[in-house]
Amino acid sequence: MIATVRLNAELEETLNSVAQSLHKKKSDIIREAILFYAKSLQDSKKKRLHNAIKKTTKHDFNEYKKMEDTLDDGL
């Protein structure tokens, strides 16, 4: 697939500079940037999901302890 990307002068200069310093084609830099961005989003989603699971587990444990305490009081 061929894609056209419009860059302002600053981004074009940055892309040229990065490509030159890494001795890579500009298209390679753009592809790698897209993959990096996609992985970053995926990692962020995983982190949020992990935090939600951790929070839910803690809450569930606290509810369990309350239930156990109620059962232990002899009622």
PQR file with spaces between the fields and no chain letter, atoms N, CA, C, O and H, PARSE charges and radii, in Angstrom:
ATOM       1  N    MET     1       0.841   -1.173    0.000 -0.4000 1.5000
ATOM       2  CA   MET     1       0.000    0.000    0.000 -0.0000 2.0000
ATOM       3  C    MET     1       0.890    1.242    0.000  0.5500 1.7000
ATOM       4  O    MET     1       1.940    1.275    0.642 -0.5500 1.4000
ATOM       5  N    ILE     2       0.469    2.208   -0.697 -0.4000 1.5000
ATOM       6  CA   ILE     2       1.172    3.492   -0.722 -0.0000 2.0000
ATOM       7  C    ILE     2       0.304    4.498    0.011  0.5500 1.7000
ATOM       8  O    ILE     2      -0.901    4.588   -0.224 -0.5500 1.4000
ATOM       9  H    ILE     2      -0.384    2.181   -1.219  0.4000 1.0000
ATOM      10  N    ALA     3       0.931    5.252    0.902 -0.4000 1.5000
ATOM      11  CA   ALA     3       0.214    6.280    1.651 -0.0000 2.0000
ATOM      12  C    ALA     3       0.970    7.594    1.515  0.5500 1.7000
ATOM      13  O    ALA     3       2.200    7.624    1.489 -0.5500 1.4000
ATOM      14  H    ALA     3       1.909    5.178    1.093  0.4000 1.0000
ATOM      15  N    THR     4       0.226    8.648    1.432 -0.4000 1.5000
ATOM      16  CA   THR     4       0.824    9.978    1.373 -0.0000 2.0000
ATOM      17  C    THR     4       0.635   10.646    2.725  0.5500 1.7000
ATOM      18  O    THR     4      -0.456   10.636    3.295 -0.5500 1.4000
ATOM      19  H    THR     4      -0.773    8.624    1.453  0.4000 1.0000
ATOM      20  N    VAL     5       1.709   11.223    3.222 -0.4000 1.5000
ATOM      21  CA   VAL     5       1.662   11.897    4.509 -0.0000 2.0000
ATOM      22  C    VAL     5       2.109   13.336    4.311  0.5500 1.7000
ATOM      23  O    VAL     5       3.160   13.596    3.724 -0.5500 1.4000
ATOM      24  H    VAL     5       2.595   11.231    2.759  0.4000 1.0000
ATOM      25  N    ARG     6       1.313   14.258    4.799 -0.4000 1.5000
ATOM      26  CA   ARG     6       1.697   15.669    4.723 -0.0000 2.0000
ATOM      27  C    ARG     6       2.355   16.061    6.038  0.5500 1.7000
ATOM      28  O    ARG     6       1.809   15.839    7.118 -0.5500 1.4000
ATOM      29  H    ARG     6       0.459   14.048    5.276  0.4000 1.0000
ATOM      30  N    LEU     7       3.522   16.640    5.922 -0.4000 1.5000
ATOM      31  CA   LEU     7       4.265   17.067    7.105 -0.0000 2.0000
ATOM      32  C    LEU     7       4.524   18.558    7.034  0.5500 1.7000
ATOM      33  O    LEU     7       4.774   19.099    5.956 -0.5500 1.4000
ATOM      34  H    LEU     7       3.965   16.820    5.044  0.4000 1.0000
ATOM      35  N    ASN     8       4.466   19.225    8.177 -0.4000 1.5000
ATOM      36  CA   ASN     8       4.877   20.625    8.182 -0.0000 2.0000
ATOM      37  C    ASN     8       6.405   20.649    8.126  0.5500 1.7000
ATOM      38  O    ASN     8       7.052   19.606    8.220 -0.5500 1.4000
ATOM      39  H    ASN     8       4.264   18.785    9.052  0.4000 1.0000
ATOM      40  N    ALA     9       6.958   21.809    7.977 -0.4000 1.5000
ATOM      41  CA   ALA     9       8.411   21.935    7.789 -0.0000 2.0000
ATOM      42  C    ALA     9       9.189   21.360    8.974  0.5500 1.7000
ATOM      43  O    ALA     9      10.230   20.730    8.791 -0.5500 1.4000
ATOM      44  H    ALA     9       6.432   22.657    7.901  0.4000 1.0000
ATOM      45  N    GLU    10       8.687   21.576   10.170 -0.4000 1.5000
ATOM      46  CA   GLU    10       9.383   21.087   11.363 -0.0000 2.0000
ATOM      47  C    GLU    10       9.429   19.560   11.406  0.5500 1.7000
ATOM      48  O    GLU    10      10.474   18.969   11.679 -0.5500 1.4000
ATOM      49  H    GLU    10       7.841   22.088   10.319  0.4000 1.0000
ATOM      50  N    LEU    11       8.275   18.924   11.132 -0.4000 1.5000
ATOM      51  CA   LEU    11       8.242   17.461   11.112 -0.0000 2.0000
ATOM      52  C    LEU    11       9.097   16.890    9.980  0.5500 1.7000
ATOM      53  O    LEU    11       9.763   15.869   10.150 -0.5500 1.4000
ATOM      54  H    LEU    11       7.427   19.404   10.910  0.4000 1.0000
ATOM      55  N    GLU    12       9.072   17.548    8.843 -0.4000 1.5000
ATOM      56  CA   GLU    12       9.897   17.088    7.726 -0.0000 2.0000
ATOM      57  C    GLU    12      11.382   17.148    8.103  0.5500 1.7000
ATOM      58  O    GLU    12      12.145   16.228    7.807 -0.5500 1.4000
ATOM      59  H    GLU    12       8.531   18.377    8.705  0.4000 1.0000
ATOM      60  N    GLU    13      11.770   18.220    8.746 -0.4000 1.5000
ATOM      61  CA   GLU    13      13.157   18.372    9.179 -0.0000 2.0000
ATOM      62  C    GLU    13      13.518   17.298   10.211  0.5500 1.7000
ATOM      63  O    GLU    13      14.603   16.718   10.166 -0.5500 1.4000
ATOM      64  H    GLU    13      11.150   18.967    8.986  0.4000 1.0000
ATOM      65  N    THR    14      12.605   17.049   11.126 -0.4000 1.5000
ATOM      66  CA   THR    14      12.832   16.006   12.136 -0.0000 2.0000
ATOM      67  C    THR    14      12.973   14.640   11.479  0.5500 1.7000
ATOM      68  O    THR    14      13.886   13.881   11.805 -0.5500 1.4000
ATOM      69  H    THR    14      11.724   17.520   11.162  0.4000 1.0000
ATOM      70  N    LEU    15      12.078   14.329   10.562 -0.4000 1.5000
ATOM      71  CA   LEU    15      12.134   13.046    9.853 -0.0000 2.0000
ATOM      72  C    LEU    15      13.445   12.901    9.093  0.5500 1.7000
ATOM      73  O    LEU    15      14.090   11.854    9.153 -0.5500 1.4000
ATOM      74  H    LEU    15      11.336   14.945   10.297  0.4000 1.0000
ATOM      75  N    ASN    16      13.830   13.937    8.391 -0.4000 1.5000
ATOM      76  CA   ASN    16      15.095   13.897    7.650 -0.0000 2.0000
ATOM      77  C    ASN    16      16.280   13.680    8.583  0.5500 1.7000
ATOM      78  O    ASN    16      17.183   12.898    8.287 -0.5500 1.4000
ATOM      79  H    ASN    16      13.306   14.787    8.343  0.4000 1.0000
ATOM      80  N    SER    17      16.266   14.365    9.685 -0.4000 1.5000
ATOM      81  CA   SER    17      17.355   14.265   10.646 -0.0000 2.0000
ATOM      82  C    SER    17      17.450   12.862   11.249  0.5500 1.7000
ATOM      83  O    SER    17      18.537   12.295   11.358 -0.5500 1.4000
ATOM      84  H    SER    17      15.532   15.001    9.925  0.4000 1.0000
ATOM      85  N    VAL    18      16.296   12.310   11.641 -0.4000 1.5000
ATOM      86  CA   VAL    18      16.271   10.971   12.225 -0.0000 2.0000
ATOM      87  C    VAL    18      16.728    9.933   11.197  0.5500 1.7000
ATOM      88  O    VAL    18      17.537    9.058   11.504 -0.5500 1.4000
ATOM      89  H    VAL    18      15.413   12.771   11.553  0.4000 1.0000
ATOM      90  N    ALA    19      16.209   10.040    9.992 -0.4000 1.5000
ATOM      91  CA   ALA    19      16.579    9.091    8.937 -0.0000 2.0000
ATOM      92  C    ALA    19      18.075    9.150    8.649  0.5500 1.7000
ATOM      93  O    ALA    19      18.728    8.121    8.476 -0.5500 1.4000
ATOM      94  H    ALA    19      15.552   10.752    9.743  0.4000 1.0000
ATOM      95  N    GLN    20      18.596   10.348    8.603 -0.4000 1.5000
ATOM      96  CA   GLN    20      20.017   10.510    8.315 -0.0000 2.0000
ATOM      97  C    GLN    20      20.876    9.956    9.453  0.5500 1.7000
ATOM      98  O    GLN    20      21.861    9.261    9.202 -0.5500 1.4000
ATOM      99  H    GLN    20      18.065   11.184    8.744  0.4000 1.0000
ATOM     100  N    SER    21      20.515   10.254   10.680 -0.4000 1.5000
ATOM     101  CA   SER    21      21.340    9.793   11.800 -0.0000 2.0000
ATOM     102  C    SER    21      21.253    8.278   12.005  0.5500 1.7000
ATOM     103  O    SER    21      22.197    7.673   12.514 -0.5500 1.4000
ATOM     104  H    SER    21      19.715   10.818   10.884  0.4000 1.0000
ATOM     105  N    LEU    22      20.140    7.662   11.618 -0.4000 1.5000
ATOM     106  CA   LEU    22      19.998    6.211   11.754 -0.0000 2.0000
ATOM     107  C    LEU    22      20.370    5.465   10.475  0.5500 1.7000
ATOM     108  O    LEU    22      20.376    4.234   10.439 -0.5500 1.4000
ATOM     109  H    LEU    22      19.373    8.154   11.205  0.4000 1.0000
ATOM     110  N    HIS    23      20.679    6.223    9.433 -0.4000 1.5000
ATOM     111  CA   HIS    23      21.019    5.642    8.119 -0.0000 2.0000
ATOM     112  C    HIS    23      19.896    4.737    7.618  0.5500 1.7000
ATOM     113  O    HIS    23      20.128    3.617    7.161 -0.5500 1.4000
ATOM     114  H    HIS    23      20.674    7.223    9.462  0.4000 1.0000
ATOM     115  N    LYS    24      18.678    5.256    7.718 -0.4000 1.5000
ATOM     116  CA   LYS    24      17.500    4.517    7.267 -0.0000 2.0000
ATOM     117  C    LYS    24      16.695    5.385    6.313  0.5500 1.7000
ATOM     118  O    LYS    24      16.834    6.608    6.285 -0.5500 1.4000
ATOM     119  H    LYS    24      18.490    6.165    8.089  0.4000 1.0000
ATOM     120  N    LYS    25      15.858    4.726    5.541 -0.4000 1.5000
ATOM     121  CA   LYS    25      14.957    5.455    4.652 -0.0000 2.0000
ATOM     122  C    LYS    25      13.864    6.119    5.485  0.5500 1.7000
ATOM     123  O    LYS    25      13.486    5.629    6.548 -0.5500 1.4000
ATOM     124  H    LYS    25      15.746    3.733    5.564  0.4000 1.0000
ATOM     125  N    LYS    26      13.370    7.236    4.981 -0.4000 1.5000
ATOM     126  CA   LYS    26      12.290    7.939    5.687 -0.0000 2.0000
ATOM     127  C    LYS    26      11.061    7.047    5.829  0.5500 1.7000
ATOM     128  O    LYS    26      10.383    7.078    6.856 -0.5500 1.4000
ATOM     129  H    LYS    26      13.677    7.635    4.116  0.4000 1.0000
ATOM     130  N    SER    27      10.775    6.257    4.805 -0.4000 1.5000
ATOM     131  CA   SER    27       9.612    5.364    4.870 -0.0000 2.0000
ATOM     132  C    SER    27       9.791    4.317    5.970  0.5500 1.7000
ATOM     133  O    SER    27       8.819    3.930    6.619 -0.5500 1.4000
ATOM     134  H    SER    27      11.326    6.231    3.971  0.4000 1.0000
ATOM     135  N    ASP    28      11.022    3.859    6.182 -0.4000 1.5000
ATOM     136  CA   ASP    28      11.284    2.907    7.267 -0.0000 2.0000
ATOM     137  C    ASP    28      11.033    3.558    8.625  0.5500 1.7000
ATOM     138  O    ASP    28      10.455    2.941    9.520 -0.5500 1.4000
ATOM     139  H    ASP    28      11.811    4.173    5.655  0.4000 1.0000
ATOM     140  N    ILE    29      11.467    4.800    8.770 -0.4000 1.5000
ATOM     141  CA   ILE    29      11.258    5.531   10.026 -0.0000 2.0000
ATOM     142  C    ILE    29       9.759    5.685   10.298  0.5500 1.7000
ATOM     143  O    ILE    29       9.308    5.488   11.427 -0.5500 1.4000
ATOM     144  H    ILE    29      11.937    5.301    8.043  0.4000 1.0000
ATOM     145  N    ILE    30       9.003    6.031    9.281 -0.4000 1.5000
ATOM     146  CA   ILE    30       7.554    6.210    9.438 -0.0000 2.0000
ATOM     147  C    ILE    30       6.894    4.891    9.817  0.5500 1.7000
ATOM     148  O    ILE    30       6.046    4.865   10.709 -0.5500 1.4000
ATOM     149  H    ILE    30       9.370    6.190    8.364  0.4000 1.0000
ATOM     150  N    ARG    31       7.270    3.787    9.152 -0.4000 1.5000
ATOM     151  CA   ARG    31       6.708    2.476    9.485 -0.0000 2.0000
ATOM     152  C    ARG    31       7.024    2.106   10.936  0.5500 1.7000
ATOM     153  O    ARG    31       6.149    1.655   11.676 -0.5500 1.4000
ATOM     154  H    ARG    31       7.960    3.809    8.427  0.4000 1.0000
ATOM     155  N    GLU    32       8.276    2.299   11.332 -0.4000 1.5000
ATOM     156  CA   GLU    32       8.672    1.974   12.704 -0.0000 2.0000
ATOM     157  C    GLU    32       7.930    2.847   13.716  0.5500 1.7000
ATOM     158  O    GLU    32       7.576    2.383   14.800 -0.5500 1.4000
ATOM     159  H    GLU    32       8.988    2.664   10.732  0.4000 1.0000
ATOM     160  N    ALA    33       7.700    4.093   13.364 -0.4000 1.5000
ATOM     161  CA   ALA    33       6.971    4.995   14.265 -0.0000 2.0000
ATOM     162  C    ALA    33       5.529    4.529   14.448  0.5500 1.7000
ATOM     163  O    ALA    33       4.990    4.589   15.553 -0.5500 1.4000
ATOM     164  H    ALA    33       7.988    4.470   12.484  0.4000 1.0000
ATOM     165  N    ILE    34       4.908    4.069   13.372 -0.4000 1.5000
ATOM     166  CA   ILE    34       3.530    3.568   13.464 -0.0000 2.0000
ATOM     167  C    ILE    34       3.482    2.330   14.350  0.5500 1.7000
ATOM     168  O    ILE    34       2.606    2.208   15.205 -0.5500 1.4000
ATOM     169  H    ILE    34       5.345    4.021   12.474  0.4000 1.0000
ATOM     170  N    LEU    35       4.423    1.413   14.147 -0.4000 1.5000
ATOM     171  CA   LEU    35       4.471    0.200   14.974 -0.0000 2.0000
ATOM     172  C    LEU    35       4.726    0.543   16.440  0.5500 1.7000
ATOM     173  O    LEU    35       4.111   -0.040   17.334 -0.5500 1.4000
ATOM     174  H    LEU    35       5.135    1.512   13.452  0.4000 1.0000
ATOM     175  N    PHE    36       5.624    1.481   16.684 -0.4000 1.5000
ATOM     176  CA   PHE    36       5.922    1.915   18.048 -0.0000 2.0000
ATOM     177  C    PHE    36       4.674    2.504   18.700  0.5500 1.7000
ATOM     178  O    PHE    36       4.368    2.199   19.853 -0.5500 1.4000
ATOM     179  H    PHE    36       6.124    1.955   15.959  0.4000 1.0000
ATOM     180  N    TYR    37       3.961    3.341   17.967 -0.4000 1.5000
ATOM     181  CA   TYR    37       2.754    3.978   18.483 -0.0000 2.0000
ATOM     182  C    TYR    37       1.682    2.928   18.801  0.5500 1.7000
ATOM     183  O    TYR    37       1.033    2.986   19.845 -0.5500 1.4000
ATOM     184  H    TYR    37       4.210    3.589   17.030  0.4000 1.0000
ATOM     185  N    ALA    38       1.508    1.973   17.888 -0.4000 1.5000
ATOM     186  CA   ALA    38       0.509    0.923   18.093 -0.0000 2.0000
ATOM     187  C    ALA    38       0.852    0.084   19.317  0.5500 1.7000
ATOM     188  O    ALA    38      -0.035   -0.245   20.104 -0.5500 1.4000
ATOM     189  H    ALA    38       2.036    1.926   17.039  0.4000 1.0000
ATOM     190  N    LYS    39       2.118   -0.265   19.490 -0.4000 1.5000
ATOM     191  CA   LYS    39       2.541   -1.040   20.658 -0.0000 2.0000
ATOM     192  C    LYS    39       2.338   -0.238   21.939  0.5500 1.7000
ATOM     193  O    LYS    39       1.928   -0.785   22.963 -0.5500 1.4000
ATOM     194  H    LYS    39       2.838    0.002   18.850  0.4000 1.0000
ATOM     195  N    SER    40       2.623    1.050   21.878 -0.4000 1.5000
ATOM     196  CA   SER    40       2.441    1.913   23.031 -0.0000 2.0000
ATOM     197  C    SER    40       0.966    1.946   23.461  0.5500 1.7000
ATOM     198  O    SER    40       0.657    1.893   24.651 -0.5500 1.4000
ATOM     199  H    SER    40       2.956    1.495   21.046  0.4000 1.0000
ATOM     200  N    LEU    41       0.075    2.032   22.488 -0.4000 1.5000
ATOM     201  CA   LEU    41      -1.360    2.015   22.798 -0.0000 2.0000
ATOM     202  C    LEU    41      -1.767    0.687   23.414  0.5500 1.7000
ATOM     203  O    LEU    41      -2.525    0.652   24.383 -0.5500 1.4000
ATOM     204  H    LEU    41       0.326    2.075   21.521  0.4000 1.0000
ATOM     205  N    GLN    42      -1.262   -0.410   22.851 -0.4000 1.5000
ATOM     206  CA   GLN    42      -1.580   -1.736   23.366 -0.0000 2.0000
ATOM     207  C    GLN    42      -1.059   -1.898   24.792  0.5500 1.7000
ATOM     208  O    GLN    42      -1.759   -2.426   25.656 -0.5500 1.4000
ATOM     209  H    GLN    42      -0.646   -0.382   22.063  0.4000 1.0000
ATOM     210  N    ASP    43       0.154   -1.451   25.035 -0.4000 1.5000
ATOM     211  CA   ASP    43       0.728   -1.530   26.384 -0.0000 2.0000
ATOM     212  C    ASP    43      -0.079   -0.701   27.379  0.5500 1.7000
ATOM     213  O    ASP    43      -0.277   -1.111   28.523 -0.5500 1.4000
ATOM     214  H    ASP    43       0.724   -1.023   24.333  0.4000 1.0000
ATOM     215  N    SER    44      -0.540    0.460   26.937 -0.4000 1.5000
ATOM     216  CA   SER    44      -1.345    1.326   27.795 -0.0000 2.0000
ATOM     217  C    SER    44      -2.667    0.651   28.160  0.5500 1.7000
ATOM     218  O    SER    44      -3.105    0.708   29.309 -0.5500 1.4000
ATOM     219  H    SER    44      -0.379    0.793   26.008  0.4000 1.0000
ATOM     220  N    LYS    45      -3.295    0.014   27.175 -0.4000 1.5000
ATOM     221  CA   LYS    45      -4.548   -0.699   27.435 -0.0000 2.0000
ATOM     222  C    LYS    45      -4.317   -1.836   28.420  0.5500 1.7000
ATOM     223  O    LYS    45      -5.113   -2.047   29.335 -0.5500 1.4000
ATOM     224  H    LYS    45      -2.939   -0.033   26.241  0.4000 1.0000
ATOM     225  N    LYS    46      -3.214   -2.573   28.227 -0.4000 1.5000
ATOM     226  CA   LYS    46      -2.909   -3.678   29.128 -0.0000 2.0000
ATOM     227  C    LYS    46      -2.683   -3.172   30.553  0.5500 1.7000
ATOM     228  O    LYS    46      -3.127   -3.791   31.520 -0.5500 1.4000
ATOM     229  H    LYS    46      -2.567   -2.401   27.484  0.4000 1.0000
ATOM     230  N    LYS    47      -1.996   -2.054   30.669 -0.4000 1.5000
ATOM     231  CA   LYS    47      -1.719   -1.497   31.990 -0.0000 2.0000
ATOM     232  C    LYS    47      -3.012   -1.074   32.678  0.5500 1.7000
ATOM     233  O    LYS    47      -3.202   -1.343   33.864 -0.5500 1.4000
ATOM     234  H    LYS    47      -1.635   -1.551   29.883  0.4000 1.0000
ATOM     235  N    ARG    48      -3.910   -0.405   31.932 -0.4000 1.5000
ATOM     236  CA   ARG    48      -5.184    0.009   32.514 -0.0000 2.0000
ATOM     237  C    ARG    48      -6.018   -1.203   32.932  0.5500 1.7000
ATOM     238  O    ARG    48      -6.651   -1.192   33.988 -0.5500 1.4000
ATOM     239  H    ARG    48      -3.756   -0.186   30.968  0.4000 1.0000
ATOM     240  N    LEU    49      -6.016   -2.243   32.103 -0.4000 1.5000
ATOM     241  CA   LEU    49      -6.760   -3.458   32.422 -0.0000 2.0000
ATOM     242  C    LEU    49      -6.175   -4.126   33.661  0.5500 1.7000
ATOM     243  O    LEU    49      -6.915   -4.559   34.544 -0.5500 1.4000
ATOM     244  H    LEU    49      -5.502   -2.252   31.245  0.4000 1.0000
ATOM     245  N    HIS    50      -4.853   -4.208   33.728 -0.4000 1.5000
ATOM     246  CA   HIS    50      -4.183   -4.794   34.894 -0.0000 2.0000
ATOM     247  C    HIS    50      -4.540   -4.017   36.167  0.5500 1.7000
ATOM     248  O    HIS    50      -4.830   -4.616   37.202 -0.5500 1.4000
ATOM     249  H    HIS    50      -4.252   -3.856   33.010  0.4000 1.0000
ATOM     250  N    ASN    51      -4.518   -2.697   36.087 -0.4000 1.5000
ATOM     251  CA   ASN    51      -4.865   -1.868   37.251 -0.0000 2.0000
ATOM     252  C    ASN    51      -6.324   -2.074   37.666  0.5500 1.7000
ATOM     253  O    ASN    51      -6.638   -2.104   38.856 -0.5500 1.4000
ATOM     254  H    ASN    51      -4.283   -2.210   35.246  0.4000 1.0000
ATOM     255  N    ALA    52      -7.207   -2.215   36.682 -0.4000 1.5000
ATOM     256  CA   ALA    52      -8.624   -2.444   36.992 -0.0000 2.0000
ATOM     257  C    ALA    52      -8.811   -3.796   37.668  0.5500 1.7000
ATOM     258  O    ALA    52      -9.595   -3.919   38.610 -0.5500 1.4000
ATOM     259  H    ALA    52      -6.952   -2.191   35.715  0.4000 1.0000
ATOM     260  N    ILE    53      -8.099   -4.805   37.193 -0.4000 1.5000
ATOM     261  CA   ILE    53      -8.188   -6.139   37.802 -0.0000 2.0000
ATOM     262  C    ILE    53      -7.661   -6.101   39.229  0.5500 1.7000
ATOM     263  O    ILE    53      -8.249   -6.683   40.140 -0.5500 1.4000
ATOM     264  H    ILE    53      -7.463   -4.706   36.428  0.4000 1.0000
ATOM     265  N    LYS    54      -6.544   -5.405   39.406 -0.4000 1.5000
ATOM     266  CA   LYS    54      -5.956   -5.285   40.744 -0.0000 2.0000
ATOM     267  C    LYS    54      -6.932   -4.598   41.710  0.5500 1.7000
ATOM     268  O    LYS    54      -7.116   -5.045   42.842 -0.5500 1.4000
ATOM     269  H    LYS    54      -6.067   -4.931   38.666  0.4000 1.0000
ATOM     270  N    LYS    55      -7.545   -3.518   41.250 -0.4000 1.5000
ATOM     271  CA   LYS    55      -8.486   -2.772   42.086 -0.0000 2.0000
ATOM     272  C    LYS    55      -9.704   -3.640   42.422  0.5500 1.7000
ATOM     273  O    LYS    55     -10.169   -3.656   43.561 -0.5500 1.4000
ATOM     274  H    LYS    55      -7.395   -3.155   40.330  0.4000 1.0000
ATOM     275  N    THR    56     -10.212   -4.356   41.421 -0.4000 1.5000
ATOM     276  CA   THR    56     -11.378   -5.214   41.632 -0.0000 2.0000
ATOM     277  C    THR    56     -11.048   -6.351   42.593  0.5500 1.7000
ATOM     278  O    THR    56     -11.847   -6.688   43.468 -0.5500 1.4000
ATOM     279  H    THR    56      -9.835   -4.343   40.495  0.4000 1.0000
ATOM     280  N    THR    57      -9.864   -6.939   42.424 -0.4000 1.5000
ATOM     281  CA   THR    57      -9.446   -8.030   43.306 -0.0000 2.0000
ATOM     282  C    THR    57      -9.355   -7.553   44.747  0.5500 1.7000
ATOM     283  O    THR    57      -9.794   -8.246   45.665 -0.5500 1.4000
ATOM     284  H    THR    57      -9.215   -6.665   41.714  0.4000 1.0000
ATOM     285  N    LYS    58      -8.786   -6.373   44.944 -0.4000 1.5000
ATOM     286  CA   LYS    58      -8.665   -5.814   46.293 -0.0000 2.0000
ATOM     287  C    LYS    58     -10.057   -5.570   46.894  0.5500 1.7000
ATOM     288  O    LYS    58     -10.306   -5.897   48.054 -0.5500 1.4000
ATOM     289  H    LYS    58      -8.429   -5.810   44.199  0.4000 1.0000
ATOM     290  N    HIS    59     -10.946   -4.997   46.099 -0.4000 1.5000
ATOM     291  CA   HIS    59     -12.304   -4.730   46.572 -0.0000 2.0000
ATOM     292  C    HIS    59     -13.011   -6.042   46.922  0.5500 1.7000
ATOM     293  O    HIS    59     -13.661   -6.149   47.962 -0.5500 1.4000
ATOM     294  H    HIS    59     -10.743   -4.731   45.156  0.4000 1.0000
ATOM     295  N    ASP    60     -12.877   -7.043   46.035 -0.4000 1.5000
ATOM     296  CA   ASP    60     -13.512   -8.340   46.288 -0.0000 2.0000
ATOM     297  C    ASP    60     -12.965   -8.984   47.558  0.5500 1.7000
ATOM     298  O    ASP    60     -13.720   -9.584   48.324 -0.5500 1.4000
ATOM     299  H    ASP    60     -12.349   -6.956   45.190  0.4000 1.0000
ATOM     300  N    PHE    61     -11.664   -8.865   47.785 -0.4000 1.5000
ATOM     301  CA   PHE    61     -11.071   -9.436   48.989 -0.0000 2.0000
ATOM     302  C    PHE    61     -11.622   -8.747   50.236  0.5500 1.7000
ATOM     303  O    PHE    61     -11.924   -9.400   51.235 -0.5500 1.4000
ATOM     304  H    PHE    61     -11.051   -8.378   47.163  0.4000 1.0000
ATOM     305  N    ASN    62     -11.747   -7.435   50.166 -0.4000 1.5000
ATOM     306  CA   ASN    62     -12.307   -6.695   51.312 -0.0000 2.0000
ATOM     307  C    ASN    62     -13.744   -7.129   51.605  0.5500 1.7000
ATOM     308  O    ASN    62     -14.123   -7.277   52.767 -0.5500 1.4000
ATOM     309  H    ASN    62     -11.501   -6.906   49.354  0.4000 1.0000
ATOM     310  N    GLU    63     -14.536   -7.331   50.562 -0.4000 1.5000
ATOM     311  CA   GLU    63     -15.912   -7.805   50.743 -0.0000 2.0000
ATOM     312  C    GLU    63     -15.917   -9.212   51.337  0.5500 1.7000
ATOM     313  O    GLU    63     -16.740   -9.522   52.199 -0.5500 1.4000
ATOM     314  H    GLU    63     -14.228   -7.211   49.619  0.4000 1.0000
ATOM     315  N    TYR    64     -15.009  -10.050   50.883 -0.4000 1.5000
ATOM     316  CA   TYR    64     -14.883  -11.403   51.412 -0.0000 2.0000
ATOM     317  C    TYR    64     -14.557  -11.361   52.908  0.5500 1.7000
ATOM     318  O    TYR    64     -15.144  -12.097   53.701 -0.5500 1.4000
ATOM     319  H    TYR    64     -14.341   -9.798   50.183  0.4000 1.0000
ATOM     320  N    LYS    65     -13.609  -10.486   53.282 -0.4000 1.5000
ATOM     321  CA   LYS    65     -13.222  -10.372   54.697 -0.0000 2.0000
ATOM     322  C    LYS    65     -14.410   -9.920   55.544  0.5500 1.7000
ATOM     323  O    LYS    65     -14.611  -10.427   56.648 -0.5500 1.4000
ATOM     324  H    LYS    65     -13.133   -9.888   52.637  0.4000 1.0000
ATOM     325  N    LYS    66     -15.195   -8.975   55.039 -0.4000 1.5000
ATOM     326  CA   LYS    66     -16.378   -8.522   55.774 -0.0000 2.0000
ATOM     327  C    LYS    66     -17.348   -9.680   55.989  0.5500 1.7000
ATOM     328  O    LYS    66     -17.916   -9.846   57.068 -0.5500 1.4000
ATOM     329  H    LYS    66     -15.032   -8.564   54.142  0.4000 1.0000
ATOM     330  N    MET    67     -17.523  -10.476   54.935 -0.4000 1.5000
ATOM     331  CA   MET    67     -18.429  -11.626   55.018 -0.0000 2.0000
ATOM     332  C    MET    67     -17.888  -12.641   56.021  0.5500 1.7000
ATOM     333  O    MET    67     -18.654  -13.168   56.827 -0.5500 1.4000
ATOM     334  H    MET    67     -17.061  -10.342   54.058  0.4000 1.0000
ATOM     335  N    GLU    68     -16.618  -12.920   55.993 -0.4000 1.5000
ATOM     336  CA   GLU    68     -15.997  -13.855   56.929 -0.0000 2.0000
ATOM     337  C    GLU    68     -16.135  -13.365   58.366  0.5500 1.7000
ATOM     338  O    GLU    68     -16.433  -14.141   59.274 -0.5500 1.4000
ATOM     339  H    GLU    68     -15.995  -12.492   55.338  0.4000 1.0000
ATOM     340  N    ASP    69     -15.914  -12.064   58.559 -0.4000 1.5000
ATOM     341  CA   ASP    69     -16.059  -11.489   59.902 -0.0000 2.0000
ATOM     342  C    ASP    69     -17.487  -11.636   60.426  0.5500 1.7000
ATOM     343  O    ASP    69     -17.702  -11.889   61.612 -0.5500 1.4000
ATOM     344  H    ASP    69     -15.671  -11.434   57.821  0.4000 1.0000
ATOM     345  N    THR    70     -18.446  -11.475   59.537 -0.4000 1.5000
ATOM     346  CA   THR    70     -19.848  -11.638   59.927 -0.0000 2.0000
ATOM     347  C    THR    70     -20.146  -13.079   60.308  0.5500 1.7000
ATOM     348  O    THR    70     -20.856  -13.335   61.281 -0.5500 1.4000
ATOM     349  H    THR    70     -18.271  -11.270   58.574  0.4000 1.0000
ATOM     350  N    LEU    71     -19.606  -14.017   59.543 -0.4000 1.5000
ATOM     351  CA   LEU    71     -19.828  -15.429   59.840 -0.0000 2.0000
ATOM     352  C    LEU    71     -19.144  -15.849   61.135  0.5500 1.7000
ATOM     353  O    LEU    71     -19.646  -16.708   61.860 -0.5500 1.4000
ATOM     354  H    LEU    71     -19.030  -13.809   58.752  0.4000 1.0000
ATOM     355  N    ASP    72     -18.005  -15.245   61.420 -0.4000 1.5000
ATOM     356  CA   ASP    72     -17.248  -15.586   62.616 -0.0000 2.0000
ATOM     357  C    ASP    72     -17.860  -15.021   63.907  0.5500 1.7000
ATOM     358  O    ASP    72     -17.485  -15.457   64.995 -0.5500 1.4000
ATOM     359  H    ASP    72     -17.596  -14.548   60.831  0.4000 1.0000
ATOM     360  N    ASP    73     -18.783  -14.069   63.814 -0.4000 1.5000
ATOM     361  CA   ASP    73     -19.318  -13.481   65.036 -0.0000 2.0000
ATOM     362  C    ASP    73     -20.425  -14.329   65.660  0.5500 1.7000
ATOM     363  O    ASP    73     -21.005  -13.959   66.681 -0.5500 1.4000
ATOM     364  H    ASP    73     -19.088  -13.715   62.930  0.4000 1.0000
ATOM     365  N    GLY    74     -20.707  -15.462   65.034 -0.4000 1.5000
ATOM     366  CA   GLY    74     -21.622  -16.430   65.643 -0.0000 2.0000
ATOM     367  C    GLY    74     -23.075  -16.216   65.310  0.5500 1.7000
ATOM     368  O    GLY    74     -23.940  -16.855   65.910 -0.5500 1.4000
ATOM     369  H    GLY    74     -20.237  -15.762   64.205  0.4000 1.0000
ATOM     370  N    LEU    75     -23.371  -15.353   64.388 -0.4000 1.5000
ATOM     371  CA   LEU    75     -24.786  -15.138   64.036 -0.0000 2.0000
ATOM     372  C    LEU    75     -25.202  -16.126   63.050  0.5500 1.7000
ATOM     373  O    LEU    75     -26.355  -16.122   62.620 -0.5500 1.4000
ATOM     374  H    LEU    75     -22.669  -14.834   63.900  0.4000 1.0000
